[in-house]
Amino acid sequence: MKRTLKVISSVATISVIAIIGVWMISNRAAAQQKNPLAPLLVRNIDEPGFNPYQSSQNILFTNFSGDATFQIPAGRVAVIEQVSASGALQTGSVPQVFVRCRNESVEVNHSLPLFSQGEVNGLTVWAGSQQFKCYATAAPGTLNVHVQSGTFQTAQHTWAMAVSGYTVPQ
């Protein structure tokens, strides 16, 4: 009889502990109940599709370099995800392109690799497009695409620069 009471007592104790454990776990997570007739609309400002940012400029490459500077809306941080550049230089010249993202006091220079697209009338056409991530703010920050060459250019060549991404609150 004593043994039966011990077994029953042990089973009862384990059952009580299991019930308390299941009850505690079940109260940790609860799904939101949403009324399908009156949905609660919430704005997700961090979602890239809600705050798109894109800009492009044509610049003149004069002497040794050219710059495209893009405006960032006040109070926003531009998250740049894609940059492209294309243009021509005198044959024999090799360009370098840098994407300069400045977020208040921190400036980062990303390199944008360019590839020769062929030659036309003594000019070599260059193009490059790349995905990456950088962050730029309005003043005192900047977003700039800079192209340079170590060879003096005797003619002004047009370059197309473009950036795209999205903005978030600063």
CORRA-V897301 format. One record per residue. RES is the residue in one small letter. BURIAL is 1 if it has 24 or more other ideal C-beta (glycine too) atoms within 12 Angstrom, else 0. D_FIRST is the distance of its C-alpha to the first C-alpha in Angstrom with 2 decimals. Layout:
# CORRA-V897301
res burial d_first
RES BURIAL D_FIRST
RES BURIAL D_FIRST
This chain:
# CORRA-V897301
res burial d_first
m 0 0.00
k 0 3.82
r 0 5.37
t 0 5.14
l 0 6.34
k 0 8.71
v 0 9.97
i 0 10.61
s 0 12.18
s 0 14.23
v 0 15.40
a 0 16.37
t 0 18.26
i 0 20.04
s 0 20.95
v 0 22.45
i 0 24.41
a 0 25.65
i 0 26.78
i 0 28.60
g 0 30.22
v 0 31.44
w 0 32.76
m 0 34.66
i 0 36.17
s 0 37.26
n 0 39.22
r 0 41.26
a 0 43.70
a 0 45.22
a 0 48.16
q 0 51.22
q 0 51.89
k 0 55.57
n 0 57.60
p 0 59.68
l 0 62.36
a 0 62.93
p 0 62.20
l 0 62.27
l 0 64.93
v 0 64.48
r 0 67.21
n 0 66.23
i 0 69.13
d 0 67.94
e 0 68.21
p 0 71.38
g 0 72.60
f 0 72.89
n 0 75.36
p 0 77.53
y 1 80.19
q 0 83.03
s 1 86.59
s 0 89.44
q 1 92.84
n 0 95.91
i 1 97.42
l 0 100.55
f 1 100.23
t 0 103.19
n 0 104.38
f 0 101.11
s 1 98.27
g 1 97.00
d 1 94.22
a 1 92.29
t 1 90.56
f 1 88.07
q 0 87.32
i 1 83.73
p 0 83.02
a 0 82.68
g 0 79.15
r 1 77.76
v 1 76.65
a 1 77.89
v 1 75.45
i 1 77.80
e 1 76.36
q 1 79.51
v 1 83.02
s 1 86.04
a 1 89.62
s 1 92.64
g 1 96.31
a 1 99.23
l 1 100.94
q 1 104.04
t 0 103.40
g 0 102.38
s 1 100.47
v 0 96.70
p 1 94.77
q 1 91.65
v 1 89.53
f 1 87.17
v 1 84.87
r 1 84.69
c 1 81.79
r 1 81.90
n 1 79.05
e 0 80.49
s 0 81.12
v 0 79.62
e 0 81.84
v 0 80.73
n 0 83.24
h 1 81.90
s 0 84.13
l 1 84.87
p 0 85.98
l 1 89.06
f 0 90.30
s 0 93.88
q 0 94.65
g 0 98.13
e 0 101.67
v 0 104.14
n 0 107.67
g 0 107.02
l 1 103.68
t 1 100.18
v 1 97.61
w 1 94.16
a 1 90.88
g 1 87.27
s 1 84.13
q 1 80.73
q 0 77.33
f 1 75.93
k 0 74.66
c 1 76.49
y 1 76.55
a 1 79.69
t 1 80.36
a 1 83.44
a 0 85.72
p 0 85.34
g 1 83.69
t 1 85.44
l 1 84.96
n 1 87.78
v 1 88.63
h 1 91.28
v 1 93.30
q 1 95.64
s 1 97.78
g 0 99.68
t 0 102.73
f 0 105.20
q 1 105.41
t 0 108.94
a 0 107.85
q 0 105.23
h 1 102.45
t 0 99.99
w 1 96.28
a 1 93.51
m 1 90.33
a 1 87.19
v 1 83.76
s 1 80.79
g 1 77.30
y 1 75.87
t 1 75.79
v 1 73.05
p 0 73.46
q 0 74.48
